[in-house]
Amino acid sequence: MNATTHWTLARRAERMNPSVIREILKVTEKPGIISFAGGLPSPQTFPVSAFAEACAEVLQNDGRAALQYAASEGHAQLREWVARQLPWTVDPAQVLITTGSQQGLDLVAKVLIDTGSRVLVETPTYLGALQAFTPMEPRFVGVASDAEGIDVDDLRRQAPGARFLYALPNFQNPTGRTMSESRRAALVQAAADAGLPIVEDNPYGDLWFDAPPPAPLTARNPDGGLYLGSFSKILAPGLRLGFLVAPAALYPKLLQAKQAADLHSPSFNQRLVSAVLKDGFLERHVPTIRALYASQCRAMLAALEREMAGLGVQWNAPDGGMFLWARLPEGMDATALLPHAVERGVAFVPGAPFFTDAPDTRSLRLSFVTATVEQIDRGIAALAQAVREHLPSRATATA
């Protein structure tokens, strides 16, 4: 048969791009590479035995229902658990279980974004959110940000006509920064004054090291916020379970978008998580994750202090989460440095893709949670050597 079929892509499909991070991860799969690139939780934290017991329990006690189609809103017990654990009054009817919090971002895009809608984001912001929003053809506007989070004065300037603000206040991906209490209060007030909805993404909030972060943005103005959460970082990402909490006026359309996408998130997985979560399991389990990640973060900070001395590299010290943010000396480019680092056996994620405009090409993200202390020491030493070999002569030692 010689006929040729012509497939015509929708305009939104032409706007879709592969994940820069996923492409980088392919490079890091080479044997012997120490990767600080992936945003993956440590598999050491996965409660395998608890899931084995819960799996047997669900199949024995509720197997047929667990393997059947289910309500689009999600398993009732899981929605009730989510509502109880949030630090403001939430009706379980406001909770929608999603197939990972990434699906929550996709639903937000479908329900809230039209072609040309102005969507405000932090500078820099989570790359996965940009990927989820982009097919709906928004116009991204980066709001100035600093170590405390979003610049409220710039938010006020950018707010008129914007569809919503997307923010990650806790241990942000990619920077690891946490929005201060004073900044949160001012931000929520400024958004309320402007009638600007806030989409708050909080996948890392439970992963604090020494003290929990301030109250969520949504807790301060529930009717003005949509809240996204995840079970990936505190249980296991392979379950692909997250949730969103939406005001009553918005919930029905999000539910309809969910029904069109996948009918419902896996009912077996939802019941499995409900079984694991009973009897206060997270109160025992999450502190072990915090302790592990805190020790790995301390190891990376110590290695940076030791290996980067005099090279002019700068970095922050996060209070929780999985990432820290570094900046190379003037004249260097993180994307250009990456292949040289890989040659020396270490990988990272360049920071430029996390910016909607005017990218900081000197920035890079380092994840510390999937490497051992010994790997962190070797990896940071290798990265420092790559920096040293490509350091511009005019760079100054201002670390």
Secondary structure, 3 states (H helix, E strand, C coil): CCCCCCCCCCHHHHHCCCCHHHHHHHHHCCCCCEECCCCCCCHHHCCHHHHHHHHHHHHHHHHHHHCCCCCCCCCHHHHHHHHHHCCCCCCHHHEEEECHHHHHHHHHHHHHCCCCCEEEEECCCCHHHHHHHHHHCCEEEEECEECCEECHHHHHHHCCCEEEEEECCCCCCCCCCCCCHHHHHHHHHHHHHHCCCEEEECCCCCCECCCCCCCCHHHHCHHHEEEEEECCCCCCHHHCCEEEECCCCCHHHHHHHHHHHHCCCCHHHHHHHHHHHHHHHHHHHHHHHHHHHHHHHHHHHHHHHHHCCCCCCEECCCCECCEEEEECCCCCCHHHHHHHHHHCCEECEECHHHCCCCCCCCEEEEECCCCCHHHHHHHHHHHHHHHHHCCCCCCCCCC
